[in-house]
Amino acid sequence: MPLEPVSHRVPAAHGLELHVLEWSREGVPLVLLHGHGNEAHLWDDFVPAVAPHYRVLAVDQRGHGDSDWDEAGRYEPEAMADDLEALLEHFGIDRFVLIGFSMGGRVSIVFGGRHPERLAGLVLVDIGPEIDARGAMRIAGEIEDQRAPVFSSIEEYARLLSLNYPAGQPDALLRMARYGLRRREDGRYELKMDPKLRTMRREDGSTEINEAAFVAAQWEALAKIPCPTLVVRGAASDILSPDVADRMVDEVLANGRLAVVPQAAHSVATDNPKGFEEAVCGFVLG
């Protein structure tokens, strides 16, 4: 019998509400944070492997999926870490395992730096304090291409996703398209993601300055995290370089481990679902 999640709307920071899928209710809590432009169903292929062992919560982060948009445009990892704090308070969760992909991984690092004692385990999926320049340029181009997209069908969006996720499995991309769109009154489809997340660009140089400070803060936060931490890297990733991944595990994390998933680029869970499951389950179920 397939798993069916319970859907919640829970209070977040700044008066917002988040949509959360609760897949199971027994065991140590395990919270899943998706990447930019994704939503909670990103993890659907992975959840059945861990739901019998953990209380699994998958979050639509602010501005994504069925969670609220922030009119003030507060989409920095720090604001999303504020949301995570509010979510944990709502569910009465103290110590838990956290898995974050890409943007969600940066949020996870911020949270871990603030509350290292609350993490029983941490998985960072294809993300580190520093992003490979190749991937940064690619993502900027993809965001630019999606400023105000409208689609005639879910399948049309899935075809676009196949260009942005060339290694993505068709079933995963179709699910990503289905849950990432809402139907308009005219019968066409638009992205659920807040347009501010696609247009937040600065031309005065402050973005580069802020990013440098953020990168330094991320390294500092990683050094504070004592719990077992798995860094997952897609073998063909253009976001997390081998050098940065090695530095995270060998020099900075107190208890770090690296898993490189073959036949996967940045979006490891959609590119090679089975390889991702084996890598992470070997860690969280070991």
C-alpha positions as CSV (number, residue, x, y, z in Angstrom):
1,M,0.0,0.0,0.0
2,P,1.6,3.3,-1.0
3,L,2.5,5.9,1.6
4,E,0.2,8.9,1.8
5,P,1.4,12.0,3.6
6,V,-0.6,14.2,6.0
7,S,-0.6,17.8,4.7
8,H,-0.1,20.6,7.3
9,R,0.0,24.4,7.2
10,V,2.2,25.6,10.0
11,P,3.4,29.0,11.3
12,A,6.7,30.2,10.0
13,A,8.7,33.4,10.6
14,H,7.6,36.9,9.6
15,G,3.9,35.9,9.8
16,L,4.1,33.4,7.0
17,E,2.8,29.8,6.8
18,L,4.5,26.8,5.4
19,H,3.1,23.7,3.8
20,V,4.6,20.5,5.2
21,L,4.1,16.9,4.3
22,E,4.2,14.5,7.2
23,W,4.9,11.1,5.9
24,S,5.2,9.2,9.1
25,R,4.8,9.9,12.8
26,E,7.0,7.4,14.7
27,G,10.7,7.6,15.4
28,V,13.4,10.3,15.5
29,P,12.2,13.3,13.3
30,L,13.9,13.7,9.9
31,V,13.3,17.0,8.1
32,L,13.8,17.3,4.3
33,L,14.6,20.7,2.7
34,H,14.5,21.0,-1.1
35,G,16.4,23.3,-3.4
36,H,15.6,26.5,-5.3
37,G,12.6,26.0,-7.6
38,N,11.7,22.6,-6.1
39,E,9.1,21.7,-3.5
40,A,8.4,19.0,-0.9
41,H,7.6,16.3,-3.5
42,L,11.2,16.3,-4.7
43,W,11.8,13.6,-2.1
44,D,8.9,11.2,-3.0
45,D,11.2,8.5,-4.4
46,F,13.4,8.6,-1.3
47,V,10.7,8.8,1.5
48,P,9.6,5.2,1.4
49,A,13.1,4.0,2.3
50,V,13.2,6.1,5.5
51,A,9.6,6.5,6.6
52,P,9.5,3.1,8.4
53,H,12.4,4.2,10.6
54,Y,11.9,8.0,11.1
55,R,9.2,10.6,11.5
56,V,9.6,12.2,8.1
57,L,8.6,15.8,7.4
58,A,9.1,17.3,3.9
59,V,8.8,21.1,3.7
60,D,7.7,23.5,1.0
61,Q,10.1,26.4,1.8
62,R,8.8,29.9,1.7
63,G,8.0,31.1,-1.8
64,H,7.8,27.5,-3.1
65,G,5.1,24.9,-3.6
66,D,2.0,25.6,-1.5
67,S,3.8,27.7,1.1
68,D,3.3,31.5,1.5
69,W,5.2,34.0,-0.6
70,D,7.0,36.7,1.3
71,E,5.9,40.1,0.0
72,A,9.1,41.6,1.4
73,G,11.2,39.2,-0.6
74,R,13.1,37.7,2.4
75,Y,14.4,34.6,0.7
76,E,17.9,34.5,2.2
77,P,19.0,31.2,3.9
78,E,18.9,33.0,7.2
79,A,15.1,33.7,6.8
80,M,14.5,30.1,5.8
81,A,16.4,29.0,8.9
82,D,14.0,31.2,10.9
83,D,11.2,29.3,9.3
84,L,12.7,26.0,10.3
85,E,13.0,27.1,13.9
86,A,9.3,28.0,13.9
87,L,8.3,24.7,12.2
88,L,10.2,22.7,14.8
89,E,8.6,24.6,17.6
90,H,5.1,23.9,16.1
91,F,5.8,20.2,16.0
92,G,7.5,20.1,19.3
93,I,10.8,18.8,17.8
94,D,14.1,19.3,19.7
95,R,16.7,17.0,18.3
96,F,16.4,15.6,14.7
97,V,18.1,14.6,11.5
98,L,18.3,17.2,8.8
99,I,18.7,16.6,5.0
100,G,19.1,19.6,2.8
101,F,19.6,19.8,-1.0
102,S,21.2,22.8,-2.7
103,M,19.4,25.9,-1.3
104,G,18.0,23.7,1.4
105,G,21.6,22.6,2.3
106,R,22.6,26.2,2.7
107,V,19.7,26.7,5.1
108,S,20.7,23.5,6.9
109,I,24.3,24.9,7.4
110,V,22.9,28.2,8.8
111,F,20.7,26.2,11.2
112,G,23.5,23.9,12.2
113,G,25.7,26.9,13.0
114,R,23.0,28.4,15.2
115,H,21.9,25.1,16.9
116,P,24.6,22.5,16.6
117,E,23.3,20.6,19.6
118,R,19.9,20.0,18.0
119,L,21.3,18.0,15.1
120,A,21.4,14.2,15.5
121,G,22.7,13.9,12.0
122,L,23.1,16.1,8.9
123,V,23.1,15.3,5.1
124,L,24.2,18.0,2.7
125,V,23.2,17.1,-0.8
126,D,25.5,18.6,-3.5
127,I,26.1,21.9,-1.8
128,G,28.9,23.5,0.2
129,P,29.9,27.0,1.3
130,E,31.3,27.7,-2.1
131,I,29.5,27.1,-5.4
132,D,31.4,26.2,-8.5
133,A,31.4,29.1,-11.0
134,R,30.2,26.8,-13.8
135,G,27.1,25.9,-11.9
136,A,26.4,29.5,-10.8
137,M,26.4,30.7,-14.4
138,R,24.1,27.8,-15.5
139,I,21.6,28.4,-12.7
140,A,21.6,32.2,-13.4
141,G,20.7,31.4,-17.0
142,E,18.0,29.0,-16.0
143,I,16.4,31.5,-13.6
144,E,16.6,34.2,-16.3
145,D,14.8,31.9,-18.7
146,Q,11.9,31.4,-16.2
147,R,11.0,34.9,-15.2
148,A,7.3,34.7,-16.1
149,P,6.8,31.3,-17.7
150,V,3.3,30.1,-18.7
151,F,2.7,26.6,-20.0
152,S,-0.1,25.0,-22.0
153,S,0.4,21.7,-20.2
154,I,2.3,19.9,-17.4
155,E,4.1,17.9,-20.0
156,E,5.4,21.1,-21.7
157,Y,7.0,22.2,-18.4
158,A,8.4,18.7,-17.9
159,R,10.1,19.0,-21.3
160,L,11.7,22.3,-20.2
161,L,12.9,20.7,-17.0
162,S,14.5,17.9,-19.1
163,L,16.7,20.6,-20.6
164,N,17.7,22.0,-17.2
165,Y,18.0,18.5,-15.7
166,P,19.5,16.5,-18.5
167,A,20.3,13.5,-16.3
168,G,16.9,13.6,-14.5
169,Q,14.7,10.6,-14.6
170,P,11.4,11.2,-16.7
171,D,9.1,10.1,-13.9
172,A,10.8,12.4,-11.4
173,L,10.7,15.4,-13.8
174,L,7.1,14.8,-14.6
175,R,6.3,14.8,-10.8
176,M,8.4,18.0,-10.4
177,A,6.3,19.6,-13.1
178,R,3.0,18.4,-11.7
179,Y,3.6,19.7,-8.2
180,G,5.5,22.9,-9.3
181,L,2.6,24.3,-11.4
182,R,-0.8,25.7,-10.6
183,R,-3.7,25.9,-13.2
184,R,-4.9,29.4,-14.0
185,E,-8.5,30.3,-14.9
186,D,-7.7,30.4,-18.6
187,G,-6.6,26.7,-18.4
188,R,-2.9,27.3,-18.7
189,Y,-0.3,26.7,-16.1
190,E,2.1,28.9,-14.2
191,L,4.8,28.3,-11.6
192,K,3.9,28.2,-8.0
193,M,7.3,29.8,-7.1
194,D,7.2,33.4,-6.2
195,P,8.5,35.5,-9.2
196,K,10.7,37.4,-6.7
197,L,12.9,34.3,-6.5
198,R,13.5,34.5,-10.2
199,T,14.2,38.3,-10.5
200,M,16.2,39.1,-7.4
201,R,19.4,40.5,-9.0
202,R,21.6,43.4,-8.1
203,E,23.8,45.4,-10.5
204,D,25.7,47.5,-8.0
205,G,28.2,44.8,-6.9
206,S,26.6,44.3,-3.5
207,T,25.6,40.7,-4.4
208,E,29.2,39.7,-4.7
209,I,30.1,41.4,-1.4
210,N,27.2,39.7,0.4
211,E,28.1,36.4,-1.1
212,A,31.7,36.5,0.0
213,A,30.5,37.3,3.6
214,F,27.9,34.5,3.4
215,V,30.5,32.0,2.2
216,A,32.8,32.8,5.1
217,A,29.9,32.4,7.5
218,Q,29.0,29.1,6.0
219,W,32.5,27.7,6.6
220,E,32.4,29.0,10.2
221,A,29.0,27.3,10.7
222,L,30.2,24.0,9.4
223,A,33.1,24.0,11.8
224,K,30.6,24.2,14.7
225,I,28.6,21.1,13.7
226,P,29.7,18.0,15.8
227,C,27.1,15.5,14.6
228,P,27.8,12.8,11.9
229,T,27.5,14.6,8.6
230,L,27.2,13.1,5.1
231,V,28.2,15.3,2.2
232,V,26.6,13.8,-1.0
233,R,28.1,14.9,-4.3
234,G,26.8,14.1,-7.8
235,A,29.8,12.7,-9.8
236,A,29.0,15.1,-12.6
237,S,28.0,18.1,-10.4
238,D,28.9,21.6,-11.6
239,I,27.8,23.0,-8.2
240,L,29.9,21.2,-5.6
241,S,33.5,20.8,-6.7
242,P,35.6,17.9,-5.6
243,D,38.0,20.3,-3.8
244,V,35.3,21.9,-1.8
245,A,33.7,18.6,-0.9
246,D,37.0,17.2,0.3
247,R,37.8,20.3,2.3
248,M,34.3,20.1,4.0
249,V,34.9,16.5,5.0
250,D,38.6,16.3,5.6
251,E,39.4,19.7,7.2
252,V,36.2,21.4,8.6
253,L,33.5,19.1,9.7
254,A,34.2,17.3,13.0
255,N,32.5,14.1,11.9
256,G,32.2,14.3,8.1
257,R,31.9,11.6,5.4
258,L,31.7,11.9,1.6
259,A,29.5,9.9,-0.8
260,V,29.9,10.5,-4.5
261,V,26.9,9.2,-6.5
262,P,27.6,8.1,-10.0
263,Q,25.4,9.0,-13.0
264,A,24.2,12.1,-11.3
265,A,24.8,15.8,-11.7
266,H,23.6,18.5,-9.2
267,S,20.1,17.1,-8.7
268,V,21.3,13.8,-7.3
269,A,17.9,12.6,-6.1
270,T,16.2,13.0,-9.5
271,D,19.2,12.0,-11.6
272,N,20.0,8.7,-9.8
273,P,17.2,8.0,-7.3
274,K,18.5,4.5,-6.4
275,G,22.1,5.7,-6.0
276,F,21.0,8.6,-3.8
277,E,18.9,6.3,-1.7
278,E,21.8,3.8,-1.2
279,A,24.2,6.6,-0.3
280,V,21.9,8.3,2.3
281,C,20.3,5.2,3.7
282,G,23.8,3.8,4.3
283,F,24.3,6.8,6.5
284,V,21.0,7.4,8.3
285,L,20.1,3.7,8.7
286,G,23.6,2.4,9.3
